[in-house]
Amino acid sequence: MVSPIYLIVVTLGAAFLLGLLNERRTGLAHLVTLIALATASLISFCWLWNLGMDGAQTANIFTAGTAPPFAINLRVGLAEASLLLIIHLTGLISAIYMKDMLERKGRRAMAVLLIAIMALAGIVMTRDIFNLFVFFELVAISTGGMVLLSDDERALSAGIKYLVIAQVISILLLIG
């Protein structure tokens, strides 16, 4: 089976790749986004299938070749695989449905969507409080970015208010 770390690598790598594309190549950028989300959906489905049907064991992934707390600990069991498939399929369907808006807004909007999906997957898989906080922050920032993508004139004030509230919540989370 493919390592679950690729769920983060594929979406984050595609978001960085979008930054290298020409701004006018929105069709290619949308294709890269769809391929990344389809790949992540396929990996999630394979994990769900292997855990649910083939009796595979829950996987604990230690990055950097060492055990926590010196490395990031990711875990994929049946519950995590189910949530990961839902997250990635929702991202894929969203990217298909929002094709016109994403192409009109450009590659940066697609990168924001990929970062949001990657961060949600990270929240599901992580077993580390610090990385959970980092993924929460990425979700908050990318959600604020998606709010700011709206054509409504109220989106700017709504996005700023959301980011301020998200930072207050993050501070309270750190204090807790």
N, C-alpha and C positions, 0 to 999 in steps of 0.2 A: 504494500500500500504506500501511497504517497504520504510523506510526512505532513502533518497539519500545519507546520510552520510555513508551508507554501501558500496557505490561505492568506497569510499576511504578506508574504513575499510577492505573490502575483498581483494583488490589488495595489499594494504600495509601489511596486515596481512600475505598474502601468500608469499610476498617477504621476510618477517622476518622468516616465517616457512621454506623457502628454505635454509636459513642460518643454520638451525638446522639439516638439512638432511646430511647424509654421502655423500661425494664427488662422490663416485662410484654409487650412486642411481640416475643416471640421468633420467632413465625412470620414476621413481616416481616423481622426480622434474618436469619433463615435464607434467606429469599428474596433479600435483598440479597447475601448471601454467595454463593449459587448463581449469581446473575446476574453478579457480578464474576468468579468463577472460570470460568464459561462464556464470558464475553467474552474473558478472557485466553487461554483454550484456543482460541477461534476465531482470535484474532490470531496465536497461535503456529502454528496449522494453516495459516493463509494465508501466513505467512512460509515455512514448510516447503514448501508447495506451490509457491510462486513461485520459491524457490531450487532446488528439486529438479526440477520439471516445466517451468517456464516459462523457466528459464535466467536468472533475476534475479541481479544481482551482490550480493556481500556488502556489507552496509551498516555503515558507521562513523558513529555518531551522536555529535556533539559538543554537549554542553549549553552554555548561556550564549552560544552563537554564536561560540565561539572554540576554538582547538585546545588540546590538553593541553600543559602541565600546569595551565593556568588554568581548565580545565573538566573535567567528567566525560566519559570516553570509553567508549562502549558499542559493542559489535560484535555483529552477527548474521550468521552464515554458516550453511551447511547443518548443521554439527555443533551449533552453538548452537540453531538452530531445532528440531532433533530433541530435544535435551535440554529445551528450554522446553516443547515439547508434552507430553513425558512428565511434567514437573513439574506443569504446569497440569491435565492430565487426572487425574493422581494426586490433586491437591488437590480437584478437582471430585468424583471418585468417593468420596474420603474424606468430604467434606461431605455427600454423599447418604447414605452408609453410616452415618455418625455422627449423623444427623438428631436422633434422640431424645436422645442424650447432649448434643449441642450446644444443643438447645432447653432441656434441663433445667439446663445450666450457665449459659446466658444469652449475651447478646451479646458479653461479654468473651472467652469461649472462641472464638467465631467470629472475633473480631478477632485473636486470637493465631494462629489457623490462617491467616488472610489475610496476616499479617505474616511468618509462616514461609515461605509460598509466594512472597511478594514478595522476601524475602531470598535464597531459593534461586535465583530467576530473576536477581536482581542478581549473584550469584556467577558465574553462567554468562555473563552479558553483559559484565561490567566488564573493562576493560583497564588498571586503575589499582590499584596496590598498596594505597593508602590506602582506597579504596572497597571493595576486596576484604576488608580488615580490618573495615570497618564492617558489611558484609553478613555476615561470619562472626559478629560480635558479635550481630547481630539474629537470626541462626539459633540461636545458643546461648541467648539470652534467651528466644526464643519456644519453643524445645524444652523448656527448663526450665519455662516456663509451662504447656506441655501436659502435662508430667509431673505438675505440681502440680494439674491438673484431675482427676486420678484419684480415685475414691472410696475407694481402699485407704488404710488408716491409715499405711502405710509411705511413701506418696507424698511427704509433706512432707519427711521426712529424705532421701529419694532426690533430690527436686528441689533441696534445698539443697546436697547433696553434688555434684550435677551442675553447679550454678552455680559452686561453688567450684573444681571441677576445670576447668571451661571458662575461668574467669578466669586460672588458673595457665597454661593452654595459651595464652591470649591474651597474657599477659605474655611467655612464651617466644617466641611469634611476633613480638612487637614487638622483643625483644632480638635475634632472628635477623635 
